[in-house]
Structures are given as structure tokens and as C-alpha cells.
Amino acid sequence: MAKLKPKGLGLGQSRSPVLEYWNSLNRAERYFVYFIVLLLIYAVRLEDAPNLDEPIQIGTSSKTHLQIVPPPPSNVKSHDSHSFAPRSVKTKALESSERTITADVERTDISLENMFPQYPHLTPDVISTANRITFPSDRDLQVIFLGLKNRPLWFFPQRKHGYEAHRFNVKTLARFENLYFMYSRINSNVGYYEAFDAWMCLLKYYCFNKETYIRLESSQGMTNRVLGSKEIWSTKISYCSTLREALRATTKEGRNWIGTFTFMCWVLPTNYPALQNDTLISNGKYIVKPAAAQAGQGIYLHDVKTHGLKGLDGKVMRKNPAVVQPYLTNPYLINGKKWDMRIYVAVTSVTPLRAYMHSEGFIRFAFEDYSNDEEKEDEKNVFLTNLSVNNKKAKTEDLTWVFSELRDHFKDKASFIFSRIDLAIGRMLLTSEKSFRKYYDSNVDSAFSCENCYHILGIDVIIDEDLNAYVIEINGNPTLNFKAEKLNDEVSQLEEDVVRMMYNNDQIYEQNTEGKSAMDIAVGVMEDISRVKESGDDLFEWLTKEQISYLVRSKREQQELGGFRRIYPVTTYCEDNKDENEWTAFMKFLRLSEERIRFHDLLTRLEKIRVQRCIKDSVECSNEIHDKCNLKYIGDTICNLED
């Protein structure tokens, strides 16, 4: 019988040296080679982002709604943000619009200087910022949604609809294996992501690391997550820690300021000695909230008069940290029930602060009638308003009101209450300004301010029987999906108004549309500054580039406020300047710099100009101006505003 030839070898061929070497290895050596090959394959996959986490296109196929689109090349390195944008994002129209904007800078820079020759130090920065933040008019804008595999896409339908309603092309959804892969993929291919106009993070906290945030700061688009929010206000512990540090909670003056807009708080076991000192004075009731819990889980009342501090000491709380606050014993009741408010706030700048409250929020009722009876008071359905707790007893429809229903209930008092809410939320958010600056200086860069960031917060507020408003806590990822249709309608309007305000791109370049182009925004800023100048000799040479950018971005947002009302900069118009003086005193107590307080004074005067424009020309209006008019805060000015 003829010998079989080795497979793959022909007549006259010798055996491969590689095969010869392989046959010479023993079993252990072969396993070692296997291991090395596997490591090399894994390393190649780490460098090949498209094969691991490819963005997918949201299509309309009857078989599937997700289709693969061309991924970003990972082997190209460039500092040009558009040098390797995907074909589906960067089009000829985009390239044309870039050339148009560049030409517009050259044209408008000269005309703006001619219009305002007294401000040669301001006009270049004003027009360059206006052009940088104004989006192209000849194409649909592009949004990319970012999430993790095997994780819920937080409120994706509502946010997708909000973008689709306002000239956004919603096609791309990128999902990653875990946070490590997400951060590394995005950071290594940041040029691809820079080509988008909006980056919508569907995670509870961040989709970018600090390196990506720094890169994206120089681009045009925006993301819906403020870097540092988790560490400063979005958790129970961070909220309380920021408050205690900024307002020096152990001082009498600090406690007094805290009592004007929120509740004193203690993080246990860290602040247990401070809580001991407080109980010696008040000897009252406290509400205890486990730090890691949510949706009302684990919350209970603690009466120090009856139980002392038993159960709150360090030994008990070391394993399960908690936040403790004084319990409000005199809440304003509606139909005999306790209630609080879920208020949606858009923070568009944190250093300095700029924030808006949306008019479409809702209130939550406890299921049981309120009682101070000790036996009944401990029942969660009496003192908690969380829907997750009370839904076991009643439907969401029966446990909630929208804000329009609340205004109908309070009638003439509604304007007063919402003005108090503006004050409470404004002070709470201003408290965090130095904390953000400190966080950025320590962890990112001293020049970083998260200019491309905004954040939708869910802020819980309660009203006492004297109609004072108090912030309870801040939720960094508020619920946007409910079992009640009336609440979902409110949320849909919120999402649309967010996109409209942040991008101003809803058919804004049609004929007869005013105040939306880059030049219009720049001229509007300079006109407002000129009006402020009329009351003094200040030429505002002290304004920094960052402050000029703040003014321009604020002006752009004012063009499309929709259902938003301004919280900060504040709308104050009392003739005796009492409100303005209180804000200045508060900022001094927060130890904000003299330069920051000077800028606050300018913002306050610009706000007065905005109100005058609203009253006279019905432009740049928002609901807080209506409330101020109803309260006659504007003195002798006649407010001809439609409700």
C-alpha cells in the first residue's frame, strides 16, 4: 500500500518550517503558544472599536429596527474633529455650512464692530462665540444615543421623540459592553463622535470620561450630562455634603441661610457628632433615608424625644450609611393629604450658574390622610409621597396633579408660591457653584467649565402651611415614564422644549423669523450691554472670554424658552431692591469672588432689560415674568401680558 502524503504537500515539497517547529513542541509548550495567540487576538480586538461596539442605525425595516451603519475607523489619528466623520453624519451640506459659517465670521465681525464702535474689546469674542454655537441651517442635525448592552435605555422613546420633533435626524444608537469599553472606545474615536450635534447619554450618570469632556468642549455639539453632577448633587450623600460645606452648616449664620430654602442634613455616620448637638437643641422628629436606596425604600421617621439617638449611632450606620433631615411637621395640606412637587429643571451652565424651571411638572399625594398621631404617622402612605410606595394603594392618575391643576387650586396665591419655588431652587443650585469649580480645578482643568453640557434635574420641593418652599433633594436622572397619560404628555412637552431651547433649530431660518441667527444673537447681546451702559460709565472691559460666552449662550437660549422660566440669573424687580440685596448677601456668605458678584450684578441688570422687552415687545418672555407682574414686583410698570 502506498504511503499517504501529508495533507497540503505536493510531490517534491518539503514540510513547512512552522509545522516542523510545531511538531517539535511538547504539550505544555503548545498550550503556552495557544495562550500567546489568544492574547494577541484580544489585543487586536481592543484596538478595533468598530468590530466590538458598532453604532447601529435605527431603521424602519419590517424585520428589524436596528441596522448596522459604517463604524468610525480606529486607525486614523487626527486633531481635526471632522477629518474622519462617518458618511451618514458628515455630508456635503455640512461641509458647505462650515464654509458658510467661516465666511459669516469674516463678514459679521466687521459689521458688529461698526455697529458698536465703543466696544472693540467685546465684539470679536461675541461674534465668534455666536457663530460657534449656532447650528447649520441647511441640514438636519444629527444626534447619537449612547448606552450599555443588557441595560435599560433610560427613557429612550421620550428623548428620541423630543429630538425628532425639532429637525433632528435620529438614526444612531451606540451600545457598549461596559463602562470601560464605552470610555475607551469614545475617547479613542472622539473625532467620530465630535461630528454629531448632540450626544444623548442614556445612563444614570456619565457616558464620557474627563478626557472626552475636554475634547468635546471645543466642538459645537452638546451632551445631556454635566461632569461632576454625581459627585456634587445627584445622590443623597453628595447633595448633603455639598450643602454642609458651602453653607458652613455648623455655624449659626449657615443654619439660618439653609432654613430659607432647604433642610439641614447630616450624613451618617460621618456627621453623627453634629447631629448629637442638634438634637440637644431641637429634640424633634427626623426623617432617615438610606443612602443607597431609592423609590422610598427604607425611609422611616425617628422621634428623638421618644427614642433618643438609638439606632443612629456610628455602629449601626457604618454598614448602611444614611442621610438624616428634620421632618417638616406643618406641611400645607390639600384635601387633608400631604403632597410634594416634582419640578424639572434644566441647568445649562454650572460655573457660573444658569438654570431654568419647566412649567410642566406635577405634584404627588400621599394615599392616606395626614396625621400627627404617633401610631398612624409612621405609616409610609401617610408621610411619603413616592409613587412607587403609594401605587400599591391607588393609580398614578389618582395620586397626582399637574401644575395647571395646582394653579387652579391656589388661584391668586399661585404666583407667590412659584416665586418662592424659584428662590429656593435658585439658592440651592447656586450653593454648588464653588463645588463644581473646585471639582474641575482638581480633576479636569482650570479652564474647563463644561460649556457643552446641560442637565435635566428632577428637584423635589415641599410647601409648608405658611407657603414657604423647601428643596428636599435633587435627582440627577429623574423618571420620564409614567403609568398616567397626563404625566407622559407633560414629559413629552419637556423633552421638546429642551431641544428647542438648547438648539434653536426648529425652522428658525425661514423668512420673517427674527432673532435666531448668529448675527441676530450677537447684535442682541451688544444691544443689551449698550442699554446697561446707559446707566453708568462702565465699558465692561473687565468681562472675560468665559463671561462673554456665558452672555451669548444665555441670549441664544432666551430665543426659544418655550415652557421654561428663568431661575438664575434671577428675575428681581422690587423697588426697594430688597431681593437684589438678599442675593448679594447670600453670594458673599458663599464666599464667591468679587469678580463673580460683579458679574451677578450685570446679569441682574440684563434681566431687567429682558423683562422690559417682554412687556413692551412680547419677546424673550417666560412664566416667572408673569408671576412677578401678578405680584406687582415691577413697581409702576404696567404689565400687559397674556396668561
ABEGO torsion letter per residue (X at the ends): XBBBBBBGBBBGBBBBAAAAAAAABBAAAAAAAAAAAAAAAAAAAAABAAAABBBBBBBABAABABBBBBBBBAABBBABAAAABBAAABBAAAAAAAAAAAAAAAAAAAAAAAABAABAAAAAAAAAAAAAABBBAABBBBBBBBBBBGBBBBGAAAAAAAAAABGBBBABBBBBABAAAAAAAAAAAAAAAAABABBBBABABBABBAAAAAAAAABABBBABBBGAAAAAABAAAAAAAAAAAAGAABAAAAAAAAAABBBBBBOAAAAAAAAAAAAAAGBBBBBBBAABBGGBGBBBBBAAAAEABGABAAAAAABBBBBBBBBABBBBBGGBBBBBBBBBBBABAOBBBBBBBABBBBBBBABBBBABAAAAABAAAABABAAAAAAABBAAAABBBAAAAAAAAEAAAAAAAAAAAAAAAAAAAAAAAAAAAAAAAABBAABAGAABBBBBBBBBBBBAAGBBBBABBBABBBABBABAAAAAAAAAAAAAAAAAAAGABGAABBGBBGABAAAAAAAAAAAAAAAAAABABAGAABBAAAAAAAAAAAAAAABAEABBBAOBBBBABAAGAAAAAAAAAAAAAGBBAAAAAAAAAAAAAAAAAAAAAAAAGBGBBAAAAAAAAAGAAEABBBBBBX
